[in-house]
Amino acid sequence: MTTDEILDILEERFPDAHCELDHRNPFELLIAVVLSAQTTDAAVNKVTPALFEAFPTPESLANANIVNIEEKIKRIGLYRTKARSIQTLSKSLLEKFDGVVPQSMKELTSLAGVGRKTANVVRSVCFDIPAIAVDTHVDRISKRLGLAKVYDSVEVVEKKLKRKLKRERWNKAHHLFIFFGRYQCTARNPQCDGCKFHSFCKKDKLDKYKQSLQG
């Protein structure tokens, strides 16, 4: 099955695949992505309205009392660490770019706490720049569909996807893989019955590799 055929099937299955982190501007998405580490988008969406109402700009978040930031996001995991992270990020954004979220990968990843995944999400969603953000869902789906080797790093997965998928489909593909991984091809109990990719799925191979890493 070609990559175009895979994407066509996923588009039919998830026609409304999109970024599920609520945001009104690049700054809010940048903060939301950082907060989403090791938690769900739904959990982040529950805390960001109050957070952004209190601290709507990089300046206000950078200058806030850390306890007040923690109070706004304490319902998500690792909230103390994340409070420090988003405040440090806001300070970095002010110091380097006068509070304006940049568009280039080099500039975005120069910000404190911003890696390739976060930068790619912002570039793709906010600026419509072709990009593929490899989160846990994209990594897992890419390997189960045989688009990457089970032992590939996220950086290698990103490179392979960019090579195998048409550039004009990168942005949509990212969301399609996430929806597929989040709502059907889940990590622990995937809905395999009726899956059109079942005949070439590498789930068992990926599971064995992960088990070998655990000893």
N, C-alpha and C positions, 0 to 999 in steps of 0.2 A: 504494500500500500504506500502510495507516495505521500509526502508531507502535505501537499495541497489537499489530497483526499482526506487525510486525518483532520486537517483544519476545517474542511467542509462539513464533515460529520459532527465535529464539535460545535460549529456555528449553528447547525440545525438543532442540536441538542440544547445549546445555551445561547440563544440569539441575543439575549440582553446582558451578556457577560461584560462587566465593567469594574472599575475600582470601587470597592465597597467601603472605603474609608471616607467618612463625611468631611468635606472641606470646602472652603469658599475661595481660597487663593493658594499660591505655591507655599507660602510660609506655613499655613495650617496643615497642608499635606505633608510637608517635610517633618513637622513635629509629630503628626499622627503616625507616620511610618516608623519613626524612632520608638514611639510608644507601643507599637504593635508587635515588637519583638517578644517572642515566647508567650503571646496571648492572642486572642481573636480580634478581628476587626470589629465585631459586634461589641465586645467589651470596651474597646477604645472609643467607639462612637457614643458610649454611655457617659464617658467622662469629659470628652473634648468640648461639648457645648459650654459647660461651666468654666472650663479652663480658658477657652478663647474669649468668653465674655469678660473674664477678669483680666486676662492678659492678651489683648488682641494683636499686639505688635511685638517684634523682636525686642524693642526697647523696654516695653513693660515687663516682658518675661525675663529679660536679662537683669533687670533691676529689682525684681520681686524678692521678697523674703522666701527663702527656700521652703520654710514650713508651710507657707501659704500655697506654694505649688504642690507640695506633697498632699495637702488637704484636698486639692481638686482632683487628684488622680489616684487616691489611696485605694480605690476599688479594683485596680488592676495589679497584677503581680509585679514584683520588683519596683514598686512605685518610688521608693526612696532613691534608688540608683537612677531610675528614669527621670526623676525630677532634676537631679544634678546634671544628667546628660542633656536634657532639653534646655536647661539654663545655660550650660556651657556652649551649646550649639548656637543659642541666640546671641551670646556675647561674641562668638566667632563670626557670626553673620554680620553683626554690627561693625566689628573691627576691620573685616576684610572687604565687605561689599556694601557698607552703609545701610544694612538691613534689607537689601534687595536680594532675593534668591536668584543666584546665577543660573545659567543654562548649560554651560559646558561641563563635561565629566570631570575634567581637571579641576575646575573651580569648585564644583560641588563636593568632590571628595577631599578638597583641602579644608573643608569645614570640620570642626571637631565632631567626631562620632558618626560621620557620614561615609558609608562604604558604597561599593558599586551598586548593590541592590537598591538601596535607598535613592541614590542618584538616578538610577534608571527609571524608577517609579515616577519620580518628579519630572524627569525629562519627557517621559512618554505621556503621562496623564496631563500635566500642566502646560507643556510646550509643544506637544504633538511631534516630538522628535523620535524617529524610529529607534526603539530600544527594547531589550528583553531583560526584565528583572528576574533573577533566579532566586526565588524563595524556596521554602521547603516543599510546597506543592509543585512548583515548576520543576524542581530538581527530581522529585519522585516520579512525576509523570513522564518526564523526558527519558528516564532510565527504564521505566516499565514499558514504554513504547519503542524502546530500542534506538532512540535518537541520540543516546549517550551511553557510555559504558558504566557499569555499576560502580566502578571505583573512581570515576571522574570527579574532580573538584568542581565547585560551583562556577569557578572561572572558566574551566574547560567546557562545562555544560553550556555556558553562555556563548562561548566561541562556536561550539558545534551547532547550536540552534541558529545562530546568525548565519552560519554557512549553509545550513540545510533548508532554512525557511526563506521565502521571498521577503525582501526588505519591506515591501509595502504591507506585509501581513504581520510584522513583528509586534506592533503595539496590541493588536487584537489577539494574537496568539498567546501573549502573556496572560491576558485575562481569561481566555478560553481554557488554558491549562490550569489556572487557579480554580475556576469554577468546576472543572472536571475533577480536580483533586479534592476540592472542598465538599462537593455534593454527590459524587458518585465513586470515583476511584480513590477512596479515602485510605489513609495509612493502615489502619487496623482491620476494618471490615468493609472492603470495597464491594460494590454491587456488581459482581461479575456476570450475573445472569443477563443475557441479552446484549452484553457489551460487544460492539462491533470490532474491538481490538483484541478480543480474547485469544484468537488463534496465534498471535505473535507476541503476546504480553510476556514480559520478562519479570513478573512479580516474584516468582519462586527463586529465580536467580539472584534478584536484588535482596530478598529476605535472607538467603543463605550467606550472601556477602556480609550483610549487616550483623548476622549472628557470629560470623567468624571474627569480626572486629571486637565483639564483646567477650571473646575468649572461648 
